[in-house]
Amino acid sequence: MTNLADNAQNPENAVNDDVVKELLRKLRQKQGNWVEWGVAIASLQKSGYNPQQIFEETGFEPIQQNQVIVGSQVYNSLAEGGASEAARSHYTTRGSDVLYELRLLTHQERAAAAELTFIHKLDLEEAREVAKAIKDFSRFRVLPEGFTAHPGDAVAYQAWKLARQYTDFQERSRFIAKGLRFAHTPTARKQIEQLLVDFTVVSQRSAPILPFYRFESEEELPRIVPVVGELPLTPQDLQSVPMVETIEPFGLVKFAGEQAWVPLPGWQVLLSAEDPVAIFCSSDRLPNQEKNLPKPVLVAIDRAGRQWDDSSYFVVEHNGELDFQWFETEPEIPLLGRLIVIVRPKKIFDDVISQDSWQIDE
């Protein structure tokens, strides 16, 4: 069993030991619904339990923990967004994977998307497509001709756009059928139906590959050391320098004050950047990523790179928050910077063994 006293390391978030035991018991016995499981797991994590400890105690795998935590957060926002009682009732007992796919939408968009996935009985793959269509559609300052802001029209527009990129009759027909299935307004349906007689093809352009890098060697992991000063110096000068604490997995270092620094290798893409800054995020916030267990990544941005080109990803504002996006054509919204590199942390299989070179040599 996990030592409950370990939670004292996080006094601000600590949960009463009796409450912790009760949460663990309910999770082990799968009591309640999945929304309650997500809330319970989130409480345990805030209290100091890591996903592996929770897995050992309850049998919930880390990727499942993340799904029900995020899914429960989306579920709890449905009422605020105006979702119907029928949709909320449906997702009380099922669909954590579907709601997980709606996590990057606003509360109103989540509610509308949840209604759509409920009415059409969509699975997680289809829900992911719906979420992407709604998010992309929300960036239009002026809506495309014939389409409204309704989520059904947003999905229909995506299908209309994709259908026009295919010469293959079977693929084209598949997207036309999808557009007609989701079109909410007569004008959107009319736009889709026009493709039955208009066979104009718009060239398809693939999104560029995200620029992932990974730390692979110790030489790529510089260590930041504080400077005492220049001789002559006194013992008091030496003692006055604060201890530097490195925060993993990227070696983040914080000093007195609000500013912090992170070490990065001298890759040419970084050296050539005019105004680079770093953003930490989870890998599931990046575009075009499959649903895997989210991992921490560092995203380097050149804030001076605000000129659009179709081979780069950019930082933009979406509903008051920063977001990463690729644009096939020049967007109507301001670009806040160009994404230049994404860094994964170095894989360390055993931190203790890696510190003893004689064990590695043998």
LUMBARO-323815 format. One line per field, with one value per residue (C-alpha): x, y, z; residue in three letters; residue number from 1. Coordinates in nm, 4 decimals. Example, Ala and Ser with C-alpha at 12.3 -4.5 7.8 and 13.67 -1.06 7.14 Angstrom:
east <- (1.2300 1.3670)
north <- (-0.4500 -0.1060)
up <- (0.7800 0.7140)
dolo <- (ALA SER)
marfi <- (1 2)
//
This chain:
east <- (0.0000 0.1112 0.2179 -0.0524 0.1909 0.3674 0.0866 0.2205 0.4717 0.1891 0.0168 -0.1754 -0.3412 -0.3390 -0.6632 -0.7587 -0.6213 -0.9673 -1.0942 -0.7990 -0.8660 -1.2310 -1.1445 -0.9019 -1.1601 -1.4296 -1.1895 -1.0737 -1.4347 -1.5395 -1.8178 -2.0073 -1.9839 -1.6817 -1.7368 -1.6975 -1.3862 -1.2302 -1.3018 -1.1620 -0.8414 -0.7902 -0.8257 -0.5687 -0.3219 -0.3635 -0.2989 0.0402 -0.0263 0.1359 -0.0358 0.1794 0.0852 -0.2824 -0.2467 -0.0915 -0.3650 -0.6701 -0.5886 -0.6613 -0.3822 -0.2219 -0.3709 -0.7153 -0.6674 -0.5954 -0.8972 -1.1491 -1.0020 -1.0212 -1.3487 -1.5089 -1.3919 -1.5551 -1.8717 -1.8970 -1.8770 -2.1674 -2.4382 -2.2678 -2.2457 -2.6147 -2.6141 -2.9504 -3.0488 -3.0703 -2.7112 -2.5800 -2.7713 -2.6298 -2.2701 -2.3116 -2.2656 -2.0533 -1.8476 -1.5441 -1.3341 -1.5717 -1.5815 -1.2024 -1.1780 -1.3739 -1.1267 -0.9772 -1.3132 -1.4798 -1.7639 -2.0253 -1.8498 -1.8181 -2.1889 -2.2795 -2.0330 -2.1600 -2.5147 -2.3941 -2.2022 -2.5034 -2.7586 -2.5443 -2.4066 -2.0452 -1.7411 -1.4144 -1.2593 -1.5620 -1.5721 -1.2093 -1.3010 -1.5976 -1.3811 -1.1224 -1.3878 -1.5489 -1.2159 -1.0998 -1.4363 -1.4314 -1.1273 -1.3214 -1.3917 -1.6415 -1.8190 -1.7914 -2.0832 -2.3848 -2.2563 -2.3592 -2.1863 -2.3835 -2.1476 -2.3304 -2.2532 -1.8913 -1.8548 -2.0401 -1.7986 -1.4997 -1.6559 -1.7317 -1.3724 -1.2292 -1.4680 -1.3410 -0.9854 -1.0580 -1.0927 -1.1654 -1.5444 -1.5726 -1.3792 -1.5587 -1.8967 -1.8016 -1.7342 -2.0454 -2.2528 -2.0860 -2.1578 -2.5248 -2.5464 -2.4268 -2.5496 -2.7827 -2.9161 -3.0715 -2.8014 -2.5232 -2.7008 -2.7287 -2.3532 -2.2881 -2.5402 -2.3712 -2.0718 -2.2899 -2.2780 -1.9632 -1.6549 -1.3962 -1.0935 -0.8912 -0.5411 -0.4899 -0.1991 -0.0675 0.0227 0.3995 0.5613 0.5912 0.9606 1.0189 1.3631 1.4743 1.7681 1.9860 2.3229 2.4581 2.6429 2.3060 2.1988 2.3930 2.3869 2.3257 2.5611 2.5199 2.8077 2.9538 3.1512 3.5130 3.8019 3.8730 3.5692 3.4845 3.3381 3.0198 3.0060 3.0345 2.7620 2.5251 2.4712 2.1449 2.1308 1.9993 1.7219 1.6751 1.3185 1.2797 1.2163 1.3750 1.6231 1.4219 1.6029 1.4360 1.6167 1.4981 1.2296 0.9779 1.2141 1.3262 1.5572 1.5761 1.8874 1.8702 2.1452 2.2895 2.0868 2.1046 1.7279 1.7533 2.0654 1.8993 1.5848 1.5547 1.3373 1.3042 1.0937 0.9944 0.6495 0.5843 0.2776 0.1387 0.1829 -0.1940 -0.2128 -0.0198 -0.2058 -0.2262 -0.1336 -0.2779 -0.4464 -0.1637 -0.0723 0.0109 0.3797 0.5455 0.7111 0.8925 0.7890 1.0332 0.8724 1.0343 0.8179 0.9668 0.8379 0.4987 0.5097 0.2889 0.4239 0.2571 0.5477 0.5338 0.3130 0.2271 0.1108 -0.2264 -0.4844 -0.7925 -1.0615 -0.8138 -0.5502 -0.2403 -0.2845 -0.0676 -0.1995 -0.1016 -0.2746 -0.3016 -0.3673 -0.2805 -0.5091 -0.7205 -0.6082 -0.2776 0.0196 0.2004 0.5107 0.6462 0.6941 1.0602 1.1232 0.9471 1.1674 1.0892 1.2735 1.5623 1.4618 1.6164 1.5321 1.6763 1.7868 1.9740 2.1642 2.2534 2.4425 2.6740 2.8905 3.0354 2.6863 2.6347 2.9773 2.9011)
north <- (0.0000 0.3573 0.5367 0.7944 1.0024 1.0881 1.3338 1.5650 1.6804 1.8830 2.0432 2.2956 2.0251 1.7437 1.5500 1.4015 1.0466 0.9033 1.0751 0.9397 0.5846 0.6191 0.7521 0.4656 0.2116 0.3472 0.3453 -0.0106 -0.1274 0.0872 0.2485 0.5379 0.6484 0.7468 1.1196 1.0535 0.8455 1.1382 1.3751 1.1247 1.0651 1.4392 1.4829 1.2107 1.3677 1.7082 1.5408 1.4157 1.0806 1.0273 0.8259 0.5170 0.5084 0.5432 0.2608 0.0315 0.1159 0.1057 -0.0607 0.2559 0.2846 0.6309 0.6860 0.5921 0.8283 1.1168 1.0323 1.0255 1.3347 1.5449 1.3858 1.4665 1.8276 1.8501 1.6842 1.9305 2.2209 2.0937 2.2386 2.5785 2.5625 2.4855 2.1135 1.9404 1.7155 1.4220 1.4672 1.5113 1.2056 1.0011 1.0961 1.0300 0.6570 0.6396 0.8373 0.9571 0.8947 1.1031 1.3971 1.3815 1.4761 1.7977 1.9256 2.2076 2.3700 2.6488 2.5602 2.6667 2.4770 2.1689 2.1719 2.2106 1.9413 1.7055 1.7527 1.6716 1.3601 1.2481 1.2982 1.1267 0.8602 0.9323 0.7390 0.8943 0.9122 1.0949 1.3163 1.4130 1.5185 1.7189 1.8992 1.9878 2.1106 2.3334 2.4719 2.5472 2.6986 2.9328 3.1123 3.2593 3.6294 3.6052 3.2705 3.0857 3.1422 2.9305 2.8030 2.9184 2.8977 2.5846 2.2899 2.0788 2.3382 2.3522 1.9774 2.0077 2.2804 2.0612 1.7791 2.0227 2.1444 1.7902 1.6675 1.9387 1.8066 1.4637 1.3520 0.9963 0.9620 0.7242 0.9497 1.2584 1.0918 0.9838 1.3428 1.4722 1.2170 1.3238 1.6885 1.6176 1.4128 1.6968 2.0084 2.1953 2.4705 2.4565 2.6932 2.4618 2.1640 2.3554 2.4194 2.0467 1.9462 2.1741 1.9386 1.6750 1.8792 2.0876 1.8665 2.1414 2.0069 2.2189 2.0796 1.9068 2.0242 1.8150 1.9705 1.9825 1.7437 1.8825 1.9557 1.7131 1.6805 1.4768 1.5144 1.2089 1.2659 1.4237 1.6826 1.8154 1.8737 2.1797 2.2718 2.6292 2.7448 3.0733 3.3233 3.4557 3.7384 3.8245 3.7967 3.9351 3.7955 3.7305 3.4188 3.6173 3.6689 3.2944 3.2168 3.4810 3.2985 3.1001 2.7301 2.6573 2.3989 2.2221 2.1256 1.8221 1.7043 1.9975 2.1330 2.4478 2.6840 2.9564 3.2458 3.5169 3.7207 3.6245 3.5354 3.1764 3.0197 2.6792 2.5265 2.4330 2.3067 2.5342 2.3949 2.6082 2.6558 2.8203 3.0233 3.1728 3.2711 3.6461 3.6468 3.2914 3.2093 2.8767 2.7451 2.4313 2.2256 1.8751 1.6957 1.6668 2.0443 2.0100 1.9734 1.6450 1.4266 1.0803 1.0038 0.8707 0.9342 1.3073 1.3837 1.7115 1.8962 2.2248 2.4352 2.6992 2.9966 3.2773 3.5755 3.7668 3.5031 3.6543 3.6278 3.3418 3.0556 2.7212 2.5103 2.6278 2.6098 2.9319 3.0579 3.2315 3.3474 3.1298 3.2296 3.4306 3.1539 3.0670 2.7901 2.6193 2.5900 2.5279 2.7322 2.6133 2.9705 3.3046 3.3442 3.6435 3.6414 3.7830 3.5458 3.5788 3.3779 3.0804 2.7389 2.6488 2.3341 2.0959 1.9215 1.5972 1.5225 1.2784 0.9202 0.8022 0.4414 0.4378 0.7615 0.5813 0.3414 0.6186 0.7989 0.5013 0.4574 0.1267 -0.0302 0.0842 -0.0438 -0.3902)
up <- (0.0000 -0.0621 0.2535 0.3183 0.5212 0.1963 0.1217 0.3902 0.1295 -0.0268 0.2754 0.0619 -0.1467 0.1083 0.1498 0.4862 0.5206 0.5802 0.2668 0.0682 0.1883 0.0922 -0.2549 -0.3119 -0.1965 -0.4296 -0.7221 -0.6503 -0.6337 -0.9317 -0.7294 -0.8862 -1.2496 -1.4574 -1.3891 -1.0169 -1.0871 -1.2707 -0.9823 -0.7307 -0.9273 -0.9702 -0.5915 -0.5289 -0.7710 -0.6073 -0.2743 -0.3916 -0.5543 -0.8925 -1.1701 -1.1050 -0.7356 -0.8224 -1.0766 -0.8164 -0.5652 -0.7926 -1.1255 -1.3267 -1.5838 -1.6255 -1.9715 -1.8374 -1.5429 -1.7770 -1.9924 -1.7075 -1.5368 -1.8529 -1.9603 -1.6229 -1.6529 -1.9948 -1.8609 -1.5727 -1.8201 -2.0345 -1.8140 -1.8146 -2.1936 -2.2282 -2.3109 -2.2889 -2.0007 -2.2426 -2.3588 -2.0042 -1.8870 -2.1740 -2.0929 -1.7207 -1.7762 -2.0912 -2.3383 -2.1394 -2.4513 -2.6647 -2.4220 -2.3878 -2.7553 -2.6881 -2.4262 -2.6358 -2.7144 -2.5160 -2.2782 -2.5332 -2.8119 -2.5906 -2.5164 -2.8833 -2.9871 -2.7153 -2.8450 -3.1957 -3.0887 -2.8812 -3.1590 -3.4231 -3.1827 -3.2777 -3.1578 -3.0388 -3.3872 -3.5227 -3.2122 -3.2743 -3.6291 -3.4984 -3.2411 -3.5042 -3.7462 -3.4812 -3.3660 -3.7210 -3.8133 -3.5119 -3.6546 -3.9476 -3.9069 -4.1915 -4.2197 -4.5531 -4.7857 -4.6997 -4.3654 -4.0173 -3.6791 -3.5851 -3.5150 -3.7727 -4.0401 -3.9199 -3.9784 -4.3088 -4.4200 -4.3408 -4.5453 -4.8310 -4.8296 -4.8287 -5.0999 -5.3368 -5.2986 -5.4469 -5.8068 -5.6947 -5.7192 -5.4228 -5.1846 -5.3089 -5.2596 -4.9074 -4.8002 -4.9757 -4.7844 -4.4607 -4.5336 -4.6043 -4.2845 -4.0619 -4.2482 -4.0134 -4.2387 -4.5874 -4.7183 -4.5986 -4.7532 -5.0804 -5.0831 -5.0374 -5.3050 -5.5584 -5.5479 -5.7140 -6.0356 -5.9813 -6.0172 -5.9707 -5.7813 -5.5386 -5.4884 -5.1562 -4.9412 -4.6536 -4.3217 -4.2553 -4.0084 -3.6557 -3.5755 -3.2846 -3.1279 -2.8261 -2.5902 -2.6602 -2.4904 -2.1723 -2.3823 -2.4955 -2.1346 -2.0141 -1.6484 -1.5371 -1.2599 -1.0674 -1.0843 -0.7578 -0.9169 -0.9974 -0.7515 -0.4995 -0.3188 0.0451 0.2088 0.2543 -0.1217 -0.1713 0.0827 -0.0526 -0.3859 -0.3607 -0.4377 -0.7865 -0.8087 -1.1412 -1.2263 -1.4509 -1.7167 -1.9060 -1.6501 -1.5787 -1.3382 -1.1329 -0.9640 -0.7266 -0.8963 -1.1617 -1.4466 -1.5144 -1.7731 -1.9370 -2.1006 -2.4680 -2.7014 -2.9655 -3.2521 -3.5642 -3.5701 -3.2275 -3.3063 -3.6124 -3.4210 -3.3684 -3.0545 -2.9156 -2.6109 -2.4528 -2.3704 -2.1678 -2.2491 -2.2752 -2.6087 -2.6508 -2.6999 -3.0280 -3.3587 -3.5513 -3.2525 -3.1999 -2.8689 -2.6517 -2.2905 -2.2886 -2.2263 -2.1274 -2.4152 -2.4556 -2.7532 -2.8759 -3.0484 -3.2483 -3.1612 -3.4565 -3.7004 -3.7748 -4.1546 -4.2766 -4.4858 -4.5533 -4.4210 -4.0591 -3.7547 -3.5740 -3.2354 -3.2438 -2.9958 -2.9639 -2.7159 -2.5114 -2.4941 -2.6936 -2.9471 -3.2113 -3.5657 -3.9291 -4.1995 -4.5580 -4.6735 -4.5169 -4.2133 -4.1277 -3.7634 -3.6285 -3.6004 -3.2670 -3.3552 -3.5510 -3.3925 -3.4514 -3.2462 -3.0092 -2.7546 -2.5776 -2.2516 -2.2583 -2.1884 -1.8606 -1.7827 -1.4313 -1.2689 -0.9896 -1.2121 -1.4593 -1.1816 -1.1238 -1.4314 -1.3046 -1.3143 -1.6722 -1.7795 -1.6491)
dolo <- (MET THR ASN LEU ALA ASP ASN ALA GLN ASN PRO GLU ASN ALA VAL ASN ASP ASP VAL VAL LYS GLU LEU LEU ARG LYS LEU ARG GLN LYS GLN GLY ASN TRP VAL GLU TRP GLY VAL ALA ILE ALA SER LEU GLN LYS SER GLY TYR ASN PRO GLN GLN ILE PHE GLU GLU THR GLY PHE GLU PRO ILE GLN GLN ASN GLN VAL ILE VAL GLY SER GLN VAL TYR ASN SER LEU ALA GLU GLY GLY ALA SER GLU ALA ALA ARG SER HIS TYR THR THR ARG GLY SER ASP VAL LEU TYR GLU LEU ARG LEU LEU THR HIS GLN GLU ARG ALA ALA ALA ALA GLU LEU THR PHE ILE HIS LYS LEU ASP LEU GLU GLU ALA ARG GLU VAL ALA LYS ALA ILE LYS ASP PHE SER ARG PHE ARG VAL LEU PRO GLU GLY PHE THR ALA HIS PRO GLY ASP ALA VAL ALA TYR GLN ALA TRP LYS LEU ALA ARG GLN TYR THR ASP PHE GLN GLU ARG SER ARG PHE ILE ALA LYS GLY LEU ARG PHE ALA HIS THR PRO THR ALA ARG LYS GLN ILE GLU GLN LEU LEU VAL ASP PHE THR VAL VAL SER GLN ARG SER ALA PRO ILE LEU PRO PHE TYR ARG PHE GLU SER GLU GLU GLU LEU PRO ARG ILE VAL PRO VAL VAL GLY GLU LEU PRO LEU THR PRO GLN ASP LEU GLN SER VAL PRO MET VAL GLU THR ILE GLU PRO PHE GLY LEU VAL LYS PHE ALA GLY GLU GLN ALA TRP VAL PRO LEU PRO GLY TRP GLN VAL LEU LEU SER ALA GLU ASP PRO VAL ALA ILE PHE CYS SER SER ASP ARG LEU PRO ASN GLN GLU LYS ASN LEU PRO LYS PRO VAL LEU VAL ALA ILE ASP ARG ALA GLY ARG GLN TRP ASP ASP SER SER TYR PHE VAL VAL GLU HIS ASN GLY GLU LEU ASP PHE GLN TRP PHE GLU THR GLU PRO GLU ILE PRO LEU LEU GLY ARG LEU ILE VAL ILE VAL ARG PRO LYS LYS ILE PHE ASP ASP VAL ILE SER GLN ASP SER TRP GLN ILE ASP GLU)
marfi <- (1 2 3 4 5 6 7 8 9 10 11 12 13 14 15 16 17 18 19 20 21 22 23 24 25 26 27 28 29 30 31 32 33 34 35 36 37 38 39 40 41 42 43 44 45 46 47 48 49 50 51 52 53 54 55 56 57 58 59 60 61 62 63 64 65 66 67 68 69 70 71 72 73 74 75 76 77 78 79 80 81 82 83 84 85 86 87 88 89 90 91 92 93 94 95 96 97 98 99 100 101 102 103 104 105 106 107 108 109 110 111 112 113 114 115 116 117 118 119 120 121 122 123 124 125 126 127 128 129 130 131 132 133 134 135 136 137 138 139 140 141 142 143 144 145 146 147 148 149 150 151 152 153 154 155 156 157 158 159 160 161 162 163 164 165 166 167 168 169 170 171 172 173 174 175 176 177 178 179 180 181 182 183 184 185 186 187 188 189 190 191 192 193 194 195 196 197 198 199 200 201 202 203 204 205 206 207 208 209 210 211 212 213 214 215 216 217 218 219 220 221 222 223 224 225 226 227 228 229 230 231 232 233 234 235 236 237 238 239 240 241 242 243 244 245 246 247 248 249 250 251 252 253 254 255 256 257 258 259 260 261 262 263 264 265 266 267 268 269 270 271 272 273 274 275 276 277 278 279 280 281 282 283 284 285 286 287 288 289 290 291 292 293 294 295 296 297 298 299 300 301 302 303 304 305 306 307 308 309 310 311 312 313 314 315 316 317 318 319 320 321 322 323 324 325 326 327 328 329 330 331 332 333 334 335 336 337 338 339 340 341 342 343 344 345 346 347 348 349 350 351 352 353 354 355 356 357 358 359 360 361 362)
//
